[in-house]
Amino acid sequence: MIDDSKKETKFLVDTNVLIGFSLWTPIPLNGGFWNKLEEALGDGKWVLLDVVVKEIKYNPDLVKWCEKQKNNGLVKKICDDDKYRAIEINSQYKMIDEVTQKSTVDTYLIAYAEANNLGIFSRESPRSNSTDLYKIPDVCDELKIERIKQPMIFLKKIGFKPS
């Protein structure tokens, strides 16, 4: 019998995390970092969703890196059940800006995480005012989905070691 109490939570990565990594550790200058990130993805230590990959548009190096992951079969696709659950989540916790459709991907991340017993790694902060739209941390807390915000915690969880 497997003891689930010792099982490490795997995490989905939000778009803002990959963009942040690419800004502070540019792919052309930090190939070792990105290779290790890719290796951990291939080993199933974290999850990259197709909707996140589609959101990345303005950084050619990051777009290319994500496409490589997709071509290698390492990008998971959300399914119709995830989309339906995302609609339910938005109905209960208003996340999507009706005018811009901003944060649609956030509802997909939460639905996928919930369905697959995953956590979410996002740099997003909770909403500051109760009249604001819900943010990933708010909804994760409501639905008891584990979340992390600190890159060091995530990187240690996926096998990066201090030098």
N, C-alpha and C positions, 0 to 999 in steps of 0.2 A: 504494500500500500504506500502511495506517495504522500508525504507529509507536506500539505499545501502551506502550512504556516511558515515554512522556510523558503518557499518559492519567491523569487524576486519578481517584482512587477516590471513588465516591459512597458516602454513608453512610446506613444505616438509623438512625433515632433511637429510643432506648429511652424508655419511658414516664417514667422518672425525669427525663429531660432536659426534656421538655415541662412536667412539673409544676414543676421547678426554675425554668425560664424564667418560668412564670406566677406564681411566688411573688416573684421578684426584679424582674420587669418586667411587672407586672399589665396585662392586656390593656386595661382601660378607661383606664389612664394612659399607655400606651405603644403606641398604635395604629401608629405608624410602624415600630417594631420588628416587630410581628406582621404588618403588611402586607408588609414586606421578607422575612420568613420564608415567608409564603404565596407571594410572587412567586418566590422561589428554589425552593419546592416545585413550583410550576407549571412552572418552567423545567427541572425534572428534575435539579436540583442535589443533592437529598437525597430520601429515601424515607420515607413514613409508611405503616405497615401497619395493616390493619383490626384486628388483635389488640391493637395499642397503643391505638387509638382506643377500643376496647371496655373497656380497663382504666381509662380516665379517667372517674371517676364523681362526685367530690365537689367539683369546682370548676366552677360553672355557666358561667363565662365561657370556660374552657378546653373544656368539653364543647361549648358552642356553636361555638367556633372550629373544633374538630375535625369537628363535624357539617357545617360549611360546606365544609371541605376534601373531605369524603366526598361531599356533594351536587354539588361541582364536578368530581367524578371524579378527584381527586388522591390518593386513598387506595388503595393496592395491597392485593389480597387474597392471603392465603396459599392454596395449593392442597393437595390431598390428598398429593401427593408431598412437600411441605414437612412436613406432619403426620407422614408415615411416617418421614421423615429425622429429625424431632424425637424420635420414639420411639427411634430408633437412637442418637441423640446422648445421650439420657438413660440408655440402657442402658450406654453406654460411660463416660459422665461423669455420675454421679448429680447432677442439678440440681434435680429436682422433689421437694418435700416431700410425701411420700405422704399425710399427714394433711390438710394444708391445700390441697394442689395448687398452692402458691405456686411461682412461677418457671416455670410451664408456658409462658408467653409468651416467656420467655427462650430456651427451646429452639426455638420457632418463629422468633424473630429470627435465631438462629444458622443454622438450616436454610435460611431464605430468603436470608440473606447469602451463605452458601456456594454455593447454587444459582445466584445471580445475580451473583457476583463483586463483592460489596459489602463495605464495612466497617461497623462498628457504633460508634455514638457512645452511650456509656453512662457514667453517673456512678458506676456500681458499682465497688467495689474487689475485688481478688482475695480468695479465701478466706484466712483467717489461720491455719487449722489444717488439716492434711491429712485429718482426720476429718470436717471440715465438708463440706456440699454444695458442688459446684463452682459457680462464679459465671461470669458472661459473660466477664470478662477471662481466666480460667483456660482456658475452652474455646476462646476465640478464639486464644489462644497455642498450644494443642495442635493446632488445625486450620489454623493460619497464616492467620487472618482478621484483616485490619487493624482496629485499634480505636483510638479516641481517647477521652479523658476530659475534656479541657479545652475549655470552651465557646469560648474565643477562637480556637483552632485550627479548630474546626468553622465558626464564623461567618465567618472569613476564607476558608475553602474554598468557602463558598456565596455569596461576593460582598460580605459586609459589609466596609467599609473604615474604617480609623481616621479620626476627624474632625480 
